[in-house]
Amino acid sequence: MCKTQSVFTIHVFKRINANKTFFFSGRVHHAIGNYRQAVQYLQQGLQIAEQLSRKEDEAKIRHRLGLALWGHADLEGIGFSCSSPTRILDREKIDFKVS
């Protein structure tokens, strides 16, 4: 592996770890009822998951984000967050069948 690939691999692993950290932090804040902070962490994790094209992580984060938005009483945001995981997973099933 050349130096460029090494640096890129390290960068990707750091992004994946950051994604997991934001997701876990969002779950913790959701569990203790700190919905505003949970939403912020989950949105950051979602952004990273989208950038890395990690569809399963994206669906999980959107699900948890929907729950946090519900707890935060942001009913407009819930519609988008809760419907997206289903679309993402359905799209993945279609891609898998075609491949």
Secondary structure, 3 states (H helix, E strand, C coil): CCHHHHHHHHHHHHHHHHHHHHHHHHHHHHHCCCHHHHHHHHHHHHHHHHHCCCHHHHHHHHHHHHHHHHHCCCHHHHHHHHHHHHHHHHHHHHHHHHC
